[in-house]
Amino acid sequence: MEMDKSVDEVQAVMSFYYKTIRQKLSQLESVNIHLENLGHFYVKENALNAYETKCKQIIDAMSNDTIREYSIKKDYQEKLKLIEKMREMLDEERGRKKVARNKRFNNEIQEPNTDLEK
């Protein structure tokens, strides 16, 4: 299907779209992201743990000898704060899903109210 759009316009739109997606994923803004026609992407706790371990190793290996190392260390400390925030969001999401699941299963198990018993 041919559209009357130039290659540059399409490339600019796609570049902007994927830039915002990468930004949301890298800045840990949300537990899940829905992309139209691509599906849902979720933060995995195992990947979060591995990333946290990597950040801590980098921080431990650095000394504050130079301004550059201090700056890099500060960046990784900020990333650790984002990871902690993401853990809280994951816990909230898990709790929300658990409540919804309990409501759904409790409603299915309860006997239906009928007027025949009166």
N, C-alpha and C positions, 0 to 999 in steps of 0.2 A: 504494500500500500504506500503510495507516494504522497507525501505531504508537501505543500508549497513553503517549506522552511529551509533556510540555508543550513549547511553543516555547522557553521560557526554558532548560529543561534541554538541549535539542538545541543551542541557541545557545551555552551555556556549554561544552559538550563540544567543539564545533567551534572556538570561540574559543581554548580551551586547546590543541587539536591544531595549529591553524595558528600559534599563538604559538611552540610548540616547533619547528615546521618553520622558521619565519622566523629563530628564534634560531640553529638549526644552520646555516642558509644564511649568515646575516650574520656569524657568528663564525668561519666557515671551519673547522669542526670536522672535516670529512671531504671526501674527493675526490668521493665520490658519495653520494647519498641515495636510498634506495628507499622509495617511498610506495605502500602497498597500493592497488590499483585506479587509481593515477595513473601509475606507472612509475618509471623511474630518472632522476635528475637529476645531471648531471656538471658539475664545474667546468671551464670552458673557458679554455685558456691565454691566448687573445686577450683575453678579458674581464678576466682577472687582470692582464695587462699594461696594459690601459687603466686599470684601477682603481689600479694602482701609479703610473702616470704622473700621474693626477689627484691622488693623495695627495701625491706629491712636489711638484707645482705649488702645492698649498695650503700645504705646509710652507715652501717657498721664499718665498711671498708674505707670510708672516706675520713680524712682528717680535715680540720679547718685551717690548713696551712695557707691556702690561697683564697682569694675572693671568688674565683670560679668554682672551686670545690664547695665553698660555703653556699653559693647560689644553687648549685645542683642538689646539695643536701637539703636545702630549704624546699626545693621543688618536690623532692621525694617525700618529705615530711607532709607537705600539702596533699600529696597523693594518698598517703596513709590516712589522713583525715577523711578524704573522699571515700576510701574503702570502708572506714568505720561507719560513715553515713549510709553507705550502700548496704552494709550489714543490717543496720536498723531498718532500712526500707524493706529488705528481704524478710526480716522477722515480722514486720507489720503485714506484709503481703501474705506470709504463711498463716498468720493469725486470722486475717480476713478470709482466706480460703477455707480454713478449718471451721470457722463459724458458719460460713455458707454451706459447707458440706454437712455439718451437723444439723442445720435447719432443714436441708433437703432430705436427709435420711430420717430425721425425726418426724417430718410430715408424712413420709411414706409409711412409716411403721404404725402411726396412730390410727385407731379405728375411725372410720368415717362417721360423722354425726348424721343420724337418720331420725326421722319423726316416728318410726315404727316402735321404738322402745317406750314411748310415752303412753 
